Amino acid sequence: MYGIWGKGLSNEKNITLAFRLDLQKECDCTVRVSAAAHYKLYADGKLCFFGPERTASNRISIKTLALTGKVIVAEVTHIGVPTYAYMMRPPFFYASVKTKRATYSTHDFSCFRLRDRVQKTPRYSYQRGFCEIYDIAGGREALYLGCDMGDSLPVERVKLLPRCKKELSVPRYALHRPQSVVESGRVRVDATRPVWRDGLHALVGKKLGGFAESEWQACSTDDASRFVFIPDGKQGQYRYITLDMGRAITGFFELTVKARAAGKVYVLFDEILRDVSARGESRVDFARNACSSVFLWNLSAAGEFTLCTAEPYTARYVSVVYCETADVHFALRDVENPDVAVRLECDDDDINRIARAAAATFAQNAVDILTDCPSRERTGWLSDSYFTSVAERYFTGDNKVERAFLDNFTYGLPSFLPKGMVPMAYPADDYDNVFIPNWAMWYVLEVEKYKRLYGTDRTVRRAKRNVAGIVRYFAGFENEWGLIEDLPGWIFVEWSAANNADHVCGINIPTNMCYAAMLVAAADILGCKRLREKAARVRKAVNEHAYNGTLYADNLVRDANNVPVPSGLFTEVCQYYAFWFDCAERETHAALYDLIMEKFGPHRAPNFMPEVAPPNAMYGVYMRVDLRMREGDRQAVLDECKAYFSEMARRTGTLWENNDARASCNHGFASYCIRWLVFALTGRDML
């Protein structure tokens, strides 16, 4: 099977080609379509699909859609550099269109290069592709209506990879208008202000692909760095209006602009507002999440324009900065899982708000794979997926996105991985050739959960090879006690002191607790009793060597006699690991259990046991609330959900990566809290 691409353009970075088929009259048709890296499919100018549904490096996905229209257009953007959001592969476009009277192939489409997007720009983030900056001389209406576009480009054939079948729903693409105006005024440009720079700029050419600073044709964040915002001001080169979308929404930014003369339109956006103490600072911090969250459209003449981004982004708050001679209206077209249903309502407004936030968080992180966040990365991370997949069961009654996600791991995997290991995030390019061994353990745990809930289907059968390879891999690092020691890669416990180098070195105890649970899960998947026996030995060794009668140490390190001894380092999350992974039980470790549940947690006194570092969201908080659920204490579950999530739900309408707003405020795993809410209100558990 073959696709096409513009002749001689395969090595170009950050270019967009349009492929158009004019059916001469409006009709019903069936379209099968695929492209790399990403594409938008239109019928008579109406967005019908954003793809692809991402899959493994050695597969493509083909989407089948029933459409009605006269002119079918696919806008395909080739990023051309490694990213976490899309894997590097040769660019291509493939389609077939079937009507009642005729069938059309890829070669019946005309190809055009869309030059309104500026090619040589900075990267948007460390994990994603390029900033969207445009030089607009006219709209794309002629393209969508089948009008003259000049000569089409010659194309060349591209041999396609085998197909990977997907069974995913088409997203909603609903249009959202701003809910309110936060403030408005004028913007003055201060050329003396320093511009923002980050690793996503400095690392281009060293670690990241892209365009070096010397190559940039434009940089919207440089411009925005020099903006001075004057609320209710009368003087300044630009006007601005800061809008509130009501909650954080992921989608395409759409603007309608009536310009009476040439000028510029900027859009700055983020999930939260920042407090502004110094006059002149924007309340929208475009760089807060280490992203270049500024769009720029240069309008070269007067006219009416419909502007839209090529990819989805996440925002609750948007500052539109525009020239004096323009009228601008903003909207955001979402890209969300359409199968989500919020089935939870009670007489507590906080709980209802948290439930809606969980649903919104899940919907934006479960479109084609289970992603960590829809903003900075759009990446399918293991471990996160274990928790997000639970939310899928609650919100949709199914697991088709999880199935698509797990199936990707059973096709081709990156070649840099050691034998038996699986990638930490997939499909994604890894610039450092790094892997997280803990995430391989969570992969096994998720496959076992999948098997327990949905049976041994094709997904589980295909995963058995990975599971067996992971078991063999870890066996090579077992020490004299059966504990795994000195694991290579990035040892990840959680974003807290538990992940500091002195906590994870040597024999990391949370990792070994997870390892024991992984062995039990693998035993069930593979039908191997010996692995259960090995898990029991690991748990016994953890209790004999890491537990001091009061707390579990985070790790063991070898002394001068080469004997592993406790490091003397303790974290709250390590204690939760012990109970969550069944290395400790409430009956056998009653004092420790009472300590962590009564003295630790969201209401822990500031100076209580300072030698025990506090936890972050995943995993400490999540394991803690799960343990409350195991107790059957529905009121405690409810109270702790409110303590942890009320502010998040209020501020963004979504749930966050951390206990605070330092990073992503829309993180897939956080939607797991719907499980606790359902249990707290009904006593039911679907796991």
N, C-alpha and C positions, 0 to 999 in steps of 0.2 A: 504494500500500500504506500502511496506517495502523497505528499503535500506539495505546496509551492512556497516560495519566498522571492522577494525582489532580487533580481540578478545582481550579484556582486555585493550584496548588502549584509551578508551573514555575519561579518566581523564588525559591523557598526554597533556602537553602544547607544542605548537610550534613543531608539528611533521608533516611530509609529507608522505602520502601513495600514491602509484601508483596502478591504476586498469587497467589491460590490457586485451584486447580481440584480438586474432589472427584469422582473417577470412580466413586464408590459401591462399587466392589469392586476388588481388586487385579487388574491385568491388564498384559499387555505393550503398550507403546505407543511410537510414534515422536514425539519432541518436536522442533519447530523453534523456536529461541528467540533473542532478541536484546534488549538493553537498553543504556541509557546512564545513568551513566557506567560503573558496574560492578555485577555481580550474582552471586549464588550460587543455584544451582538444586538443589532437594532433591526426592527421592521418598521419602515416608513418613519424613522426618527424616534421610535419608542424603544426604550431599553427593554430587552427581553431576557438577557442573561449576561452574567459576568463569570468568566472562567479563566483557566480550566479548573475542574475538580482535581486537585493535586494528587499525584500518585508517585510511585517509586521512580528511581532514576532510569530504569530500563523499561518503563511502560508509559503509555499515554492514556488519557481518558477521552472518550468521545461522548458528547452530550446530545441526546435526542430531544427535540423540542417541537411542539405543534404550534405553528404561528399562522397569523393572517396578515398579509401585506403584499405590497407591490415591489418595493425595493428592499433587499436584504443586504445589510452592511455589517462587516466585522472590522472593528478597529483593534489591531494587534500591536502591542508594545513589546519590543524585544529589549530587555534590560541589558543583557550582554556582560554582566559581571556576577560573580557569586553573591548570593544573598541567602538569608535564612527563610525568606518568604517563598521563593521559587528556586528550584534547582537549575543550575546552568545546563543548558542543552541547546543544540542548534535551533534557530528560529524556524517556524513553519506555520502555515495555515492549511487546514483541511476542512472541506465541507461537501456535503451532498444535499440537494434539495429535491423533494419529490412533490409534485402536484398531481391533480387528477389527470392532467394531459401530458405531462412531461417529467423527465428526471434530468437534473443538472449536476455536474461534477465540479470539483475544485477548479478545473481549468476553464469553466464558463464564467468565473469571476474575473472582473477587471481589478488591477492592482494600482494603487496610488500612494505616493508618499505624502504624509501629512506633515508639513513643515512649520505649522504654527507653534509646535512645542519646541522650546529652546533645548538643544541637544546637550551642550556641555555645561552642566550645572553640578553643584555639590550633591553628595548623597543625602538622602532624607534622614537616615539613621544608620547606625553601625550594622543593623540587621537587614535593612530594606534597601531599595534601589535609589533612584534619583529624585531630587526636588522637582516639583512641577512648576515650571515657569513658561509663560506663553507670550509670543508676539502675535497679536491678533489684527489681521487686516480685514477679515470678514468671518462670518459664521460657517458652520459645516452644513447648513441647510441644503446647499446644492448637492452635497454628497448623499444625503439621506433621501432626497427627492428624485435622484437619478438624472440631475441636470449635468451639463457639460463640465467636466473637470480637467479638460485638456488631455494630452496624450497619457495613456496608461503606461505603467512601467513594464519592461520585459521581466519575465519570471524564470526561475529555474526550479527543477524538481528537487524535492527533499525526501529521501527514504525515511519512512516512519517506523517507530518502534512498535512492538506488539501492543494491543489494546488491553487495558485493565478495566473490567466492568464495574460500574458504580450504580447504585440505586438510591440516589439522593434527590431530595425535593428541590425545586427551583425556589430561590429566595424570594422574599416579598417585594422588595424595591418600593416600599411605601414612601411618600414624600412628607417631610416634616417641616413645618414653618416654625420660626422662632416663637417662644412663648411670651417673652417680654424683652424690654430694653433695659440693660443694666446702666448704661450711661452713654453719652454722646458728646461730641465736641470737635475740637480741631487738633491737628497734628502738625508740629513744627519739626523740621529736619535740622539736627545739630551734628555737623560734620566732625566735631571734635570728640564725639562719644566713641569709645572703643567698640569694636565689633566682636561678636561671639565666635569662638572657635572651640572645637571639641576633637576627640580622638577620631571621629568619623571623617574629619577633614585631614588631620595630621597623618593618619595611617594609610591613606590612599597611596598606592605604589609600594608600600611596605608589607601590609597585610591585606588591605582592602583593594578591590578593583574599583575603577572609577576615573574621574578626571582630576588631575592635580590643580591646585589653586591657580597656577599660572595659565591654565587652559580655560578657566571658567568664562563663559560668555555673559553670565549674570549671576548674582547671588542675592536672593531675596532676604536672607537673614542679615546680611550686611546692611541693607537698607533699613530693615526693621530695628536693628540695634541702635540706629541713630534717631529713631522717632522719639519725639517729646509729646506726650499726650496731655492735652489741656481740656479737662471737662468743662463743658459749657463755654468754651473759649470762642473768641471772635476772630483771632488771628492765627494763621498757619497755612502751609502749602496744601494740606489735605483736610478733608472732613473725616470723622470716624464715628462709628456706632458699634457698641458692644452688645451682643445679643445673647440671650439665654434660651437654649433649645429645650429646657425643662428637665432633661437628663442627658447623660452621655450617650451618644448615638454614633454608630459606625456606618459610614456610607459615603456616597459621592457628594461632593460639595457642588451645588448648582447655583448660578447667579444669572439673573436677567439684568442687563445694563442698558440704559439709554444714555448715550454719550453725545453731548453737543459739540465736543471737540476731542482731539487726541488726548490721552492721559493714561493714568495707571490705576489699577485696582489691586490692593493687597488683601489677603485674608490671613489673620493670625488666629490660632486656635489652641485650645487645651481642654482638659477634662475638668479643671478646677479654676477658680479665681484666686489670685494671690492678694494678700494684704499689701497695700501700697502706702508706705510711710513718706517716701520722697516724692514730691510733686513731679509729674512728668513721666513716671513709670507706667507702663501698661499693666492693667489688671490681669491680662492674659499673658502668661509667660510662655512664649513659643518654644523655649529650650528646656523647660522644666524636666521633661522625660528624656533628655538627651536626643531630641529629635529636632529637625529643621522645620518646625510647624508653621511655615509661612508660604502661601502661594502668591504668585504675582502674574497678573495679566497686563501686558503693555498693549493698549488700544491705539493703533496707529492712525485712526481717523474717527470722525463722528459716525454714529450709527446705533442700531439696536443689536445687542449681542446676547446670545445664550451661551454661558460658559459652564464648563463641567470638568471635574478632575477625572483622570484616567483610572485611578485606583481609589479604594475606600480608605478613609481615615476616621479617627475618633475624636469627638468634641462634645462638650456641653456648652462651652462659651466660645464665641466667635467675635473677633473684632474686625470689622470691614473698614479698611482705610481706602478712601477713594478721592479722586480729583474733584475739584469744585464744579466741573461742568458735567457731572454724571449723576444719574439716579440709579441706585443699586438695590435690588431685592434679593435676599438670600434664602436658600432652602437646603435641606440635606435629605438625600434619597438613601434610605437605609439598605443594608445588606445583612439580613438576619434569617435565621432558621425559621421557616414558616410553620413548622409543626408544633411550636411551643404553645402551651396553654397553661395559664395560671389558674389553678383550681383551688386556691387557698384564700379564704377570706374569714376574718374574725372581727371582734369588736375592739381590737387593739390596733390603732393606726400605725404604730411603730412596726408591729409584726407584718401588717399588710404591706407597708412600704419596703421592708426587707425582702419579702417574698417577691414583690414586683422587681426589685433590684436584682435578685437572684435570677429571675426569668430573663431580664434584659441582658444580664451578663452572659448567661448561657447562650441565648439566641445569637449574640454577636461573636461568640467563640466556638460555634458548632455549625458552620455553614457547609464546608466540604471535608474538613478534618477537625479534630479537637485542638484548638490553639490555646496558647498561653494568654496572649493579649491581642486584640485586633488593631492596635495602634503602633507601638514601637517595633514589633517583631512579626506578628501574624504567623507564628511558628508552631508546629506540632511537637510539643515536648512530652516525653514519657513522664511518669509520676504525676504531673498535672492532670494527664489524661485519665488516670485512675479515678480521680475525684470528679472530674467533669463528666465522665461517662456515667457515674451514678446519677448526677443531675439529669442527664438525658433520659434515663429510665423514668424519673419522676415527671419531667416536663412533657415528654412525648409518648411514653408507654412503649418505647422501642429503643433500639440501639444501632440504627443504621449508620450514623456518623461514626460511632466507635468502631463498627465493623469495617467501614472504609479506612479508618485510621490504622487499625491493627493489620489489615490486609496489606497495607503498604510495606510493612516490615517483613513480609514473607516473600517479597520479590527481591530485586537486586539491592544490595546494601553497599555503603562506601568501602572502597578497597583498603583504606588506611587502617581500618579497625583490626585489632588482634583477633585471631581465630576464636569464634564463639561469641564475641561481643556484638551488641547491637548499638546503633547510634543513639545519642541522647535526645536528639530532635530530628524528625524526619517527616516528609521530605524537606531537606534543607542542606545547603552547602556549609561545611565547617572549615573556617579559615585557618584554624589552629591545629586541625587533626586531633582534637581533644574528645574524650568521651567521659561520661559519668558512670562509673560501675554501679553505683546505687540505682541508677535509672534502669539498668538491665534487670535488677532485682524487682523493681516495680513493674516492669514489663511482665515478668512471670506472674506476679500477684494479680495483675489485671487480666491476663489470659485465664487464670484459675477462676477469678470472679466471673468472667464472661461464661466460662464453661458451666459453672454452678448455676447461673441464672438462665442461660439460654441453651445449654446442652452442648454436646460435642458435634459441632457442625463443621463446615469446610474451613472456616476461619481458625478454629481450634486445631483441627488436624494439620493444617499447614504450619501453624505456630509451633508444633511439637519439635520440629528440627531446631528452631531457635532456642527453645527451652532447654533441650538436651545440650546444645552447645554452650549455653550460659552456665549450666551446672558444671560442665567439664572445665570451663574457664576458671571459675572460682575455686575449684578443687586444687588448682595449681598454686594457690596462695594460702593454703591451710598450714598452720604451724603445729607444734607438738601437742597442743591442746585441742586442735580442730578448729581454732578460731582463724579467721582470715586476717592477714597481717601485711602491711606495706603494699596496699593496693596501688597500682599505677592509675593515672588519670586524675580527674577532678572529683575528689571525695565530697559529696554534698549531703549535709544533714539538714540544715535550714539556714535562712539568712539571719544569723545571729552569731553570738560568740561561739556557738557550737561548731561553726564552720571555720574558725580561725585555725591557722596552720598547727599551732601547738595542741589543739583539741583533736584534730583529725589524723595526726601522724601515728605511726605504730599500729596498735590494735585498736581501731575505732569501735567503741562499744555500740552506739546506735546502729552503725553499719552491720555489726555482727548480729544484733537483735533482728534487723531486717533480713539478714541472711538466713537465720533460722526459719523465719516465716516463709521465705522464698523456697527453702528446701521442702517444707511441708506442701506448699502449693505445687511445686514441681513433682513431688511424689504423686499427687492426685492427678495431674495432667498426664504424666508418663506411666502411671501405674507401677511405681517403684517403691516398695516398702522400705528399702535400705535408706532412702533419702529421709524418711521420717525418723529413722533411728539416728541418722547423722544430725538432724535438727535437734533432737533431744540432747545429744552430746554438746552441741554448741550452747544451748540454753544452760546446761549444767555448768559449763566452763565460765560463762558470763557471770553466773551467780556466785561461783566459787572465787573468782579472781577480781571482779569489778565492783562488787557490792560490799560496802563496809559496815553494813548493819543499819545505816541511816540513809545513804544515798548511793546511786550508781555513779562511778567515775566516767567521764567522757571517753577516756582512752587509757590503755596500758602502754608503757614504754619500757624498754629493756635497761636494766641497771648495769653497773660495772661488771657484774657476774653473768651478764647476758640473760637474766631472768626477767620476764615481764612483770612490772609492778604498776599499781595505779598512779596516774599522773598527778592526782590531787586537784584536777580541774573538774568542775561540775556545772551543769546547765539544767534548767527546768525541763527543756525538751527531752533530754536523755531519760528523765524519769517517766515521761509520758510514753516514749518509745518502749520502755520496759513493759508497761501494762498493755499498750496497744498491740504489741507483737507477742504477747503471751510469754514473755520471759519472767514476768512477775504476775502474781494474782492477788486480788484483794484479800483473800483468806490467808495467804502465806506471807504477805508483806503489808499487813494492815497498818502499821505505823507510818510507813512511807506513803501509802495510799491516802491516809487521812491528812498527812502533811501537805501533799501536793494539791488535794482537792479543797482543803479548808483554809490553808494559808497562802497558797499560790493562786494563780489565775488573775482575772481582770481586776480584782480588788486587793491584790497583794500590797501590803504596806511598803512604802518606799525604801526603808532601811532593813527590811526583813531578809535575813540570810543573804547579804550582799555577795557572798562567795559563790552563790548559785545564779548564774546569768539568766535573765528573763528570756522568754521565747518570742518568736515571730508568728505570723499567721500560719503558714504551712511550714512545719507540721505541728508545732507545739499547740497552738490554739485549736486546731482541728482535731488532733488526737484527744485533747482534753475534753472537748464537747462530746466527741464520740464516747469517751469513757462515762460521762454523765448519762448518755443515752443507754449505755449498757446497764447502768444501775437501775434504769427505769424511772429516774427522777425527772419527770416531764417539766416541772416548774423550774428546776435548776437549768435545764436545757434552754428553756424559754428566756430565763433571766440572762444567761450568758450570751445567747444570740443577740439580745438587745444591747448588752454591754459592748460587744465586739462590733456589731454591724449597723447600729442605728445611725451613727454619724455618717458612715459611708453612704448608706441609702439616702440620707437627707442631702448630702453634698453633691453627689453625682448620679444618684439613681442606679448605681452599679456597685459592685463589690471589688475590693482592692487586692493588690499583690502582697502588700505588707500591712502591718498594723497602723501605718500612717500613709500619708500621700506622697512619699518621696519618689515613687516610681509609677508603674501602671495603676490606674484607678478603675480598671475593667479587666479582671483576670479570670479566665475560665474556671479554674479549680474552685474559686470562691462560691460558685453557684451550687456547690455541694451542700451548702447550708439549708437548702430546701428540704433535705432529708430530715434535719433536726426540727425544722418548723412543723413538718407534717407529723412527726412523732410527738412533739410537744403538745400539739393541738388535738391529735386523734388517737395516739397510742400505736399507730401503724408504722411498720418498717417494711420497705420493699426489697431489702437485701437479705 
